[in-house]
Structure formats: structure tokens, C-alpha cells
Amino acid sequence: MTLIARLFALALVVTAVPATCQTLNAQEPGWSPYVIARGQQRQIIRNTPIQYRPYRPLHFYGNTVRRIYHRGSAWPRPRSSSRFVTRRR
């Protein structure tokens, strides 16, 4: 293979892998900004099965159930939890 063909193949793999990973996680719920839901938001959350509810800060039981359902593991991924960690220099 020529150098250009190898670089093209490498570029294809590098761009295909992240696109595939994002597609696989597309069904997982996102984060809700509310720790305590009120009013209409509370009714919507209560009427939704726990596996499909959005992740919420400080809701350890529900977040664990959702992680087990969607990922097969109760442990958060380093990538998803690192967004909320602040680092001191």
C-alpha cells in the first residue's frame, strides 16, 4: 500500500470509531437540570418508567437503575462523569 492509501485508511478508521460509539449511546437518556422536580415536570417524570427517565443529580438509585439498564454496569463511565468534576491546578 502506498503512504496515501494508508493515511486514508487511518483517517477513515479514526472518524468511523467515534461516530459508531455515539450512535450506540443515542438511546440513553440525558441529564435533567432539576434535583427536585415540581409541577408538570414532576408528573411527567412520575408517569415515565424509571429506565427511561432522565438522569438527575443526587438521584443515586434511579441513576444506577438506568445505568444498569442501558450500559449493563452500575459504574459510570469515566467520560460521562469527568464533565462534572472540577480540577484544581
C-alpha positions in Angstrom: 0.0 0.0 0.0 1.2 3.5 -0.7 1.5 6.1 2.0 -1.5 8.0 0.8 -3.7 4.9 0.9 -2.5 4.1 4.4 -3.2 7.6 5.6 -6.6 7.5 4.0 -7.4 4.1 5.7 -6.2 5.5 9.1 -8.4 8.6 8.7 -11.4 6.5 7.8 -10.9 4.4 11.0 -10.3 7.4 13.2 -13.5 9.1 12.1 -15.7 5.9 12.0 -15.0 4.8 15.5 -16.3 7.9 17.4 -19.3 8.1 15.1 -20.2 4.5 15.9 -19.8 5.0 19.6 -22.1 8.0 19.6 -24.7 6.1 17.6 -24.7 3.2 20.1 -25.4 5.6 23.1 -28.1 7.5 21.3 -31.0 5.8 23.2 -29.6 6.6 26.6 -31.4 9.5 28.4 -29.6 12.7 29.1 -29.2 14.7 32.3 -32.0 16.8 33.8 -31.0 20.1 35.4 -33.6 19.7 38.2 -32.7 18.0 41.5 -36.2 18.4 42.8 -38.9 18.4 40.0 -42.1 20.4 40.6 -45.4 20.8 39.0 -45.9 19.4 35.5 -42.2 18.2 35.3 -42.8 16.1 38.3 -45.9 14.5 36.8 -44.1 13.7 33.6 -41.2 12.1 35.5 -43.6 10.0 37.6 -45.5 8.8 34.6 -42.3 7.7 32.8 -40.8 4.2 33.6 -37.6 4.6 35.7 -35.4 3.2 32.9 -36.4 6.0 30.5 -36.4 8.9 32.9 -33.5 11.5 32.5 -30.5 11.2 34.8 -30.8 13.6 37.7 -28.2 14.9 40.2 -28.2 13.2 43.6 -30.7 10.6 42.5 -28.4 7.6 43.1 -30.9 4.8 43.0 -32.6 5.9 39.8 -29.4 6.8 38.0 -27.9 3.3 39.0 -31.0 1.5 37.6 -30.8 3.5 34.4 -27.0 2.8 34.0 -27.6 -1.0 34.5 -30.5 -1.0 32.0 -28.7 1.0 29.3 -25.0 0.0 29.8 -25.1 -3.3 31.7 -23.0 -1.9 34.5 -23.8 0.3 37.5 -20.5 2.1 37.4 -20.4 5.4 35.5 -18.1 5.8 32.6 -15.0 8.0 33.2 -16.0 10.1 30.1 -19.5 10.8 31.4 -18.6 11.7 35.0 -15.5 13.8 34.1 -17.7 16.5 32.8 -18.9 17.3 36.3 -15.6 17.1 38.1 -13.7 20.3 38.6 -9.9 20.1 38.7 -7.8 22.4 40.8 -4.4 23.4 39.5 
